[in-house]
Amino acid sequence: MEGIFWLIVLVVMAVIEIITLGLTTVWFAGGALAAFIASLLGANIVVQVILFVVVSVLLLALTRPLAAEYLNKGRIRTNADSLIGKTAIVKQEIDNLKAQGQVSVDGQEWTARSVDEQVISKDMQVEIVEIKGVKLMVKEKPQISE
């Protein structure tokens, strides 16, 4: 009878995983499969439950980081991450020592700091290198003379 229970758990977890595609229940489906096999081999219910928990936790701990890394390879940057690499215009002189600086990018104004600690004058073009908290970390773009 336990075998049927584990088979139902396995199917339910697999269906939830297929519907959500969020890597949330696949680990427990693996644990249910191990418990199902143990029930077929005649293991008692205590062994089956322990096997379910241990296999589920091991699968979660050992494979989730790898799966998440693999699935995030083609991730499209959104929101603030999409600003990295863009050009911004300095609206307020950027001076890290004075804790001041503001840039405009895509019609939005952001607090900015220089990555190389240099003072960057107003109206200069800068490249966004990274985002730290709510501040854009920028570096001055070389000015092309005509």
Backbone as CSV, one residue per row, in Angstrom:
resi,resn,N_x,N_y,N_z,CA_x,CA_y,CA_z,C_x,C_y,C_z
1,MET,0.820,-1.197,0.000,0.000,0.000,0.000,0.867,1.266,0.000
2,GLU,2.024,1.207,0.694,2.891,2.378,0.715,3.412,2.717,-0.676
3,GLY,3.614,1.676,-1.477,4.103,1.891,-2.840,3.170,2.770,-3.640
4,ILE,1.884,2.564,-3.491,0.900,3.387,-4.199,0.976,4.831,-3.704
5,PHE,1.119,5.013,-2.392,1.252,6.355,-1.826,2.443,7.090,-2.440
6,TRP,3.616,6.426,-2.467,4.819,7.070,-3.010,4.683,7.333,-4.504
7,LEU,3.988,6.454,-5.205,3.755,6.661,-6.628,2.871,7.888,-6.845
8,ILE,1.856,8.054,-6.003,0.988,9.238,-6.093,1.785,10.500,-5.790
9,VAL,2.615,10.460,-4.731,3.448,11.620,-4.392,4.365,11.962,-5.562
10,LEU,4.968,10.958,-6.155,5.857,11.160,-7.302,5.118,11.837,-8.447
11,VAL,3.949,11.347,-8.797,3.181,11.908,-9.907,2.748,13.339,-9.602
12,VAL,2.251,13.573,-8.390,1.808,14.918,-8.012,2.974,15.905,-8.084
13,MET,4.133,15.529,-7.552,5.305,16.412,-7.587,5.756,16.671,-9.020
14,ALA,5.734,15.652,-9.848,6.135,15.821,-11.248,5.160,16.742,-11.978
15,VAL,3.872,16.588,-11.732,2.874,17.442,-12.383,3.043,18.888,-11.931
16,ILE,3.247,19.101,-10.633,3.461,20.467,-10.137,4.696,21.071,-10.791
17,GLU,5.761,20.296,-10.907,6.995,20.794,-11.540,6.760,21.151,-12.999
18,ILE,6.035,20.320,-13.708,5.756,20.588,-15.125,4.930,21.863,-15.268
19,ILE,3.982,22.058,-14.373,3.119,23.247,-14.451,3.889,24.512,-14.102
20,THR,4.705,24.469,-13.058,5.378,25.683,-12.579,6.728,25.942,-13.242
21,LEU,7.448,24.911,-13.621,8.803,25.032,-14.182,9.715,25.878,-13.297
22,GLY,9.520,25.790,-11.987,10.290,26.629,-11.087,11.321,25.895,-10.267
23,LEU,11.609,24.653,-10.597,12.553,23.850,-9.825,12.189,23.884,-8.345
24,THR,10.925,23.580,-8.055,10.471,23.609,-6.667,10.140,22.229,-6.123
25,THR,9.627,21.338,-6.954,9.190,20.036,-6.440,9.933,18.855,-7.053
26,VAL,10.782,19.103,-8.020,11.480,17.997,-8.686,12.335,17.211,-7.696
27,TRP,12.885,17.892,-6.688,13.736,17.241,-5.691,12.933,16.244,-4.866
28,PHE,11.691,16.621,-4.553,10.826,15.741,-3.764,10.290,14.592,-4.614
29,ALA,10.161,14.817,-5.902,9.779,13.722,-6.799,10.885,12.663,-6.801
30,GLY,12.139,13.105,-6.776,13.257,12.165,-6.690,13.242,11.387,-5.388
31,GLY,12.937,12.060,-4.298,12.832,11.389,-3.002,11.686,10.393,-2.990
32,ALA,10.558,10.772,-3.598,9.406,9.861,-3.673,9.742,8.635,-4.526
33,LEU,10.516,8.826,-5.589,10.934,7.701,-6.425,11.798,6.729,-5.620
34,ALA,12.722,7.263,-4.839,13.578,6.407,-4.013,12.739,5.642,-2.982
35,ALA,11.778,6.326,-2.360,10.909,5.664,-1.378,10.021,4.621,-2.054
36,PHE,9.556,4.909,-3.260,8.736,3.954,-4.015,9.529,2.680,-4.302
37,ILE,10.759,2.845,-4.759,11.618,1.682,-5.037,11.871,0.896,-3.760
38,ALA,12.108,1.610,-2.653,12.328,0.935,-1.368,11.086,0.141,-0.959
39,SER,9.893,0.688,-1.214,8.664,-0.042,-0.855,8.512,-1.293,-1.707
40,LEU,8.913,-1.212,-2.975,8.855,-2.389,-3.852,9.822,-3.482,-3.384
41,LEU,10.925,-3.054,-2.774,11.914,-4.009,-2.278,11.579,-4.523,-0.877
42,GLY,10.460,-4.042,-0.297,10.000,-4.559,0.977,10.457,-3.800,2.203
43,ALA,11.010,-2.619,2.042,11.448,-1.832,3.201,10.233,-1.374,4.002
44,ASN,10.412,-1.235,5.326,9.278,-0.778,6.136,9.064,0.720,5.963
45,ILE,7.948,1.234,6.468,7.550,2.627,6.251,8.548,3.619,6.833
46,VAL,9.172,3.287,7.956,10.157,4.185,8.571,11.349,4.378,7.626
47,VAL,11.835,3.301,7.061,12.955,3.373,6.110,12.546,4.178,4.886
48,GLN,11.324,3.973,4.413,10.841,4.696,3.237,10.798,6.206,3.493
49,VAL,10.273,6.599,4.643,10.180,8.026,4.980,11.571,8.631,5.125
50,ILE,12.458,7.921,5.819,13.836,8.412,5.974,14.511,8.544,4.611
51,LEU,14.323,7.560,3.768,14.899,7.603,2.423,14.333,8.776,1.627
52,PHE,13.033,9.004,1.727,12.405,10.137,1.042,13.040,11.456,1.476
53,VAL,13.165,11.652,2.783,13.712,12.907,3.308,15.180,13.069,2.920
54,VAL,15.969,12.029,3.108,17.411,12.111,2.830,17.668,12.357,1.347
55,VAL,17.014,11.587,0.483,17.232,11.762,-0.968,16.756,13.138,-1.416
56,SER,15.609,13.597,-0.917,15.098,14.922,-1.295,16.063,16.023,-0.897
57,VAL,16.563,15.957,0.342,17.491,16.984,0.829,18.804,16.934,0.053
58,LEU,19.326,15.743,-0.202,20.569,15.623,-0.971,20.406,16.160,-2.386
59,LEU,19.317,15.797,-3.038,19.083,16.314,-4.388,18.981,17.831,-4.384
60,LEU,18.268,18.357,-3.412,18.115,19.802,-3.301,19.460,20.481,-3.074
61,ALA,20.244,19.967,-2.139,21.523,20.596,-1.789,22.579,20.460,-2.882
62,LEU,22.602,19.321,-3.553,23.682,19.062,-4.501,23.384,19.511,-5.927
63,THR,22.139,19.493,-6.331,21.850,19.800,-7.732,21.190,21.150,-7.961
64,ARG,20.558,21.729,-6.967,19.876,23.013,-7.183,20.833,24.118,-7.613
65,PRO,21.988,24.297,-6.976,22.900,25.356,-7.430,23.346,25.161,-8.883
66,LEU,23.627,23.927,-9.265,24.037,23.665,-10.649,22.900,23.929,-11.619
67,ALA,21.709,23.488,-11.270,20.557,23.693,-12.141,20.226,25.177,-12.263
68,ALA,20.281,25.908,-11.166,19.986,27.338,-11.202,21.006,28.075,-12.060
69,GLU,22.268,27.706,-11.949,23.308,28.340,-12.760,23.085,28.046,-14.242
70,TYR,22.768,26.818,-14.566,22.535,26.421,-15.948,21.321,27.140,-16.528
71,LEU,20.252,27.248,-15.749,19.033,27.882,-16.238,19.154,29.390,-16.338
72,ASN,20.060,30.007,-15.580,20.212,31.463,-15.613,21.227,31.945,-16.642
73,LYS,21.845,31.023,-17.405,22.854,31.439,-18.379,22.295,32.402,-19.418
74,GLY,21.144,32.111,-19.952,20.560,32.947,-20.999,19.613,33.995,-20.466
75,ARG,19.739,34.317,-19.178,18.830,35.271,-18.543,18.977,36.645,-19.175
76,ILE,17.850,37.232,-19.485,17.842,38.577,-20.041,17.831,39.563,-18.886
77,ARG,18.754,40.500,-18.936,18.815,41.488,-17.872,17.583,42.388,-17.949
78,THR,17.029,42.685,-16.800,15.848,43.533,-16.754,16.066,44.643,-15.736
79,ASN,15.198,45.620,-15.803,15.188,46.731,-14.859,16.564,47.357,-14.709
80,ALA,17.031,47.494,-13.489,18.280,48.208,-13.239,19.479,47.517,-13.874
81,ASP,19.503,46.177,-13.911,20.634,45.461,-14.503,20.858,45.854,-15.959
82,SER,19.793,46.236,-16.642,19.925,46.581,-18.054,20.658,47.903,-18.255
83,LEU,20.885,48.662,-17.190,21.598,49.938,-17.307,23.102,49.754,-17.464
84,ILE,23.618,48.627,-17.009,25.068,48.413,-17.063,25.540,48.432,-18.514
85,GLY,26.557,49.267,-18.761,27.104,49.412,-20.110,26.522,50.593,-20.874
86,LYS,25.458,51.182,-20.366,24.838,52.323,-21.048,25.602,53.611,-20.748
87,THR,25.325,54.620,-21.564,25.917,55.942,-21.384,24.931,56.822,-20.635
88,ALA,25.450,57.592,-19.691,24.637,58.532,-18.920,25.283,59.909,-19.000
89,ILE,24.499,60.925,-18.708,24.990,62.304,-18.684,25.030,62.779,-17.235
90,VAL,26.142,63.370,-16.836,26.311,63.863,-15.471,25.476,65.126,-15.297
91,LYS,24.564,65.096,-14.330,23.695,66.243,-14.032,24.208,67.042,-12.841
92,GLN,24.946,66.377,-11.950,25.586,67.038,-10.814,26.991,66.455,-10.718
93,GLU,27.990,67.319,-10.586,29.371,66.864,-10.518,29.510,65.656,-9.588
94,ILE,30.234,64.649,-10.060,30.448,63.434,-9.271,31.760,63.591,-8.510
95,ASP,31.644,63.582,-7.187,32.810,63.709,-6.319,32.596,62.754,-5.140
96,ASN,33.311,61.651,-5.146,33.134,60.648,-4.096,33.468,61.176,-2.707
97,LEU,34.492,62.043,-2.607,34.880,62.576,-1.297,33.777,63.434,-0.690
98,LYS,33.042,64.129,-1.524,31.935,64.962,-1.054,30.612,64.185,-1.024
99,ALA,30.658,62.923,-1.415,29.467,62.074,-1.476,28.365,62.728,-2.297
100,GLN,28.754,63.201,-3.480,27.767,63.825,-4.352,27.944,63.339,-5.778
101,GLY,26.888,63.439,-6.530,26.917,63.092,-7.941,25.585,62.552,-8.389
102,GLN,25.198,62.988,-9.572,23.928,62.535,-10.120,24.049,62.465,-11.635
103,VAL,23.445,61.394,-12.205,23.455,61.230,-13.653,22.032,61.003,-14.144
104,SER,21.864,61.206,-15.440,20.583,60.940,-16.082,20.802,59.880,-17.156
105,VAL,19.954,58.851,-17.108,20.021,57.794,-18.111,18.596,57.348,-18.414
106,ASP,18.281,57.266,-19.672,16.947,56.867,-20.117,15.847,57.688,-19.451
107,GLY,16.108,58.975,-19.254,15.110,59.865,-18.684,14.954,59.769,-17.179
108,GLN,15.792,58.974,-16.525,15.721,58.841,-15.079,17.009,59.350,-14.449
109,GLU,16.859,59.977,-13.291,18.031,60.472,-12.582,18.417,59.501,-11.482
110,TRP,19.718,59.258,-11.384,20.266,58.316,-10.410,21.405,58.975,-9.658
111,THR,21.592,58.591,-8.408,22.786,58.959,-7.660,23.941,58.171,-8.263
112,ALA,25.087,58.816,-8.399,26.217,58.152,-9.043,27.508,58.419,-8.285
113,ARG,28.426,57.460,-8.402,29.768,57.595,-7.848,30.763,57.107,-8.895
114,SER,31.954,57.638,-8.829,33.009,57.277,-9.767,33.716,56.007,-9.296
115,VAL,33.949,55.066,-10.221,34.630,53.825,-9.849,36.117,54.050,-9.612
116,ASP,36.682,55.080,-10.246,38.120,55.313,-10.102,38.432,56.540,-9.245
117,GLU,37.448,56.977,-8.450,37.619,58.046,-7.460,37.934,59.415,-8.065
118,GLN,37.851,59.571,-9.378,38.129,60.881,-9.949,36.861,61.726,-9.968
119,VAL,37.042,63.043,-9.922,35.914,63.975,-10.008,35.510,64.070,-11.473
120,ILE,34.203,63.948,-11.723,33.689,64.015,-13.095,32.754,65.215,-13.177
121,SER,33.046,66.111,-14.113,32.311,67.367,-14.242,30.903,67.172,-14.796
122,LYS,30.073,68.175,-14.530,28.705,68.190,-15.033,28.724,68.180,-16.558
123,ASP,27.719,67.558,-17.158,27.487,67.449,-18.605,28.452,66.494,-19.313
124,MET,29.316,65.803,-18.575,30.204,64.813,-19.186,29.418,63.519,-19.414
125,GLN,29.887,62.753,-20.377,29.296,61.438,-20.611,30.069,60.412,-19.793
126,VAL,29.318,59.485,-19.175,29.931,58.424,-18.388,29.313,57.096,-18.787
127,GLU,30.066,56.034,-18.537,29.572,54.682,-18.783,29.232,54.044,-17.437
128,ILE,28.069,53.400,-17.385,27.647,52.728,-16.163,28.353,51.376,-16.093
129,VAL,29.122,51.170,-15.021,29.938,49.973,-14.862,29.231,48.926,-13.999
130,GLU,28.600,49.380,-12.918,27.894,48.466,-12.021,26.900,49.243,-11.192
131,ILE,26.110,48.516,-10.432,25.138,49.126,-9.539,25.420,48.614,-8.137
132,LYS,25.565,49.532,-7.201,25.766,49.185,-5.794,24.630,49.817,-5.009
133,GLY,23.739,48.978,-4.547,22.568,49.492,-3.839,21.711,50.308,-4.783
134,VAL,21.568,51.616,-4.485,20.786,52.497,-5.344,21.677,53.496,-6.083
135,LYS,22.983,53.232,-6.093,23.919,54.120,-6.774,24.492,53.450,-8.024
136,LEU,24.626,54.256,-9.064,25.300,53.782,-10.270,26.785,54.071,-10.117
137,MET,27.604,53.078,-10.378,29.051,53.253,-10.370,29.456,53.494,-11.824
138,VAL,30.098,54.633,-12.069,30.365,55.060,-13.440,31.833,55.376,-13.653
139,LYS,32.211,55.406,-14.921,33.543,55.886,-15.285,33.379,56.833,-16.464
140,GLU,34.257,57.797,-16.534,34.183,58.793,-17.591,34.469,58.156,-18.946
141,LYS,33.655,58.505,-19.927,33.894,58.017,-21.283,34.875,58.965,-21.969
142,PRO,35.774,58.425,-22.751,36.696,59.305,-23.489,35.908,60.192,-24.444
143,GLN,36.231,61.479,-24.447,35.533,62.429,-25.306,36.180,62.424,-26.685
144,ILE,35.359,62.309,-27.688,35.847,62.304,-29.069,35.877,63.729,-29.554
145,SER,37.084,64.196,-29.914,37.193,65.572,-30.397,36.960,65.615,-31.905
146,GLU,36.313,66.674,-32.324,35.979,66.796,-33.752,37.026,67.556,-34.502
